[in-house]
Amino acid sequence: MSGPRGVHAGAGPPGRSATVGPVSFKAACSDCRARFELDAGSLRLVIGGSRRTTFYSFTCPECGASVRKPAGERIVELLTGGGVSTLRSI
């Protein structure tokens, strides 16, 4: 998984927040090896108490497999910043 694509910051005056367009994320299926882009609504992020329990998941649009991959700090930052629904587990 790599960073968000399609993120465009508006050229506004300094100190004002920029407008961001739709965000999509590159992903790949572990089962069929297909590569594709997913919008934030197609991904789920679970933040657990450890590295083993922090992951993101999605359903492969090509083969329908349920895919679950570990999410390090950078991935968590990208996904949450891109509007992915997040669940925090204990």
C-alpha positions as CSV (number, residue, x, y, z in Angstrom):
1,M,0.0,0.0,0.0
2,S,1.3,3.4,-0.8
3,G,0.2,6.9,0.0
4,P,-2.9,8.7,-1.1
5,R,-3.3,9.6,-4.7
6,G,-5.4,12.4,-6.1
7,V,-4.8,14.7,-3.2
8,H,-4.6,18.3,-4.4
9,A,-3.9,21.2,-2.1
10,G,-5.5,24.5,-3.1
11,A,-3.3,27.5,-3.5
12,G,-4.8,29.7,-0.8
13,P,-3.3,32.3,1.4
14,P,-0.8,31.1,4.1
15,G,-2.4,30.0,7.3
16,R,-5.6,28.8,5.7
17,S,-6.4,25.1,5.3
18,A,-6.2,23.8,1.7
19,T,-9.1,22.0,0.0
20,V,-8.4,18.4,-0.6
21,G,-10.1,16.4,-3.3
22,P,-11.1,12.7,-3.3
23,V,-8.3,10.4,-2.0
24,S,-7.6,7.0,-3.4
25,F,-5.1,4.4,-2.1
26,K,-3.0,1.9,-4.1
27,A,-3.4,-1.6,-2.9
28,A,-2.8,-5.2,-4.0
29,C,-4.5,-8.5,-3.3
30,S,-2.5,-11.1,-1.4
31,D,-4.5,-13.9,-3.1
32,C,-4.8,-13.0,-6.8
33,R,-2.0,-10.4,-6.9
34,A,-4.2,-7.8,-8.6
35,R,-3.2,-4.2,-8.2
36,F,-5.9,-1.4,-8.0
37,E,-6.9,1.8,-6.3
38,L,-9.5,2.0,-3.5
39,D,-11.3,4.9,-2.1
40,A,-11.4,5.6,1.7
41,G,-14.9,4.0,2.0
42,S,-13.5,0.6,0.7
43,L,-10.9,0.3,3.5
44,R,-11.2,-0.4,7.2
45,L,-8.4,0.4,9.8
46,V,-8.1,-1.3,13.2
47,I,-5.8,0.3,15.7
48,G,-4.9,-2.2,18.4
49,G,-2.6,-2.1,21.4
50,S,0.3,-3.6,19.5
51,R,1.8,-3.9,16.0
52,R,0.2,-7.4,15.7
53,T,-3.3,-6.0,16.3
54,T,-3.0,-2.9,14.1
55,F,-4.0,-3.6,10.5
56,Y,-6.1,-2.4,7.6
57,S,-8.5,-4.6,5.5
58,F,-10.5,-4.5,2.3
59,T,-12.3,-6.8,-0.1
60,C,-10.4,-7.4,-3.4
61,P,-12.5,-6.0,-6.2
62,E,-11.0,-8.6,-8.6
63,C,-11.5,-11.9,-6.8
64,G,-13.6,-11.0,-3.7
65,A,-11.0,-12.2,-1.2
66,S,-11.0,-10.6,2.2
67,V,-7.5,-9.0,2.6
68,R,-5.9,-8.0,5.9
69,K,-2.5,-6.3,6.1
70,P,-0.4,-4.9,8.9
71,A,-0.4,-1.1,9.3
72,G,2.6,0.6,10.7
73,E,2.7,4.2,11.9
74,R,3.0,5.7,8.4
75,I,0.1,3.7,7.0
76,V,-2.1,4.6,10.0
77,E,-1.2,8.3,9.4
78,L,-2.0,8.1,5.7
79,L,-5.3,6.2,6.1
80,T,-6.6,8.3,8.9
81,G,-5.6,11.5,7.1
82,G,-7.4,10.2,4.0
83,G,-10.7,9.6,5.8
84,V,-10.6,5.8,6.3
85,S,-13.0,4.6,8.9
86,T,-11.0,3.6,12.0
87,L,-11.8,1.2,14.9
88,R,-9.8,1.3,18.0
89,S,-9.5,-2.0,19.9
90,I,-8.3,-2.6,23.4
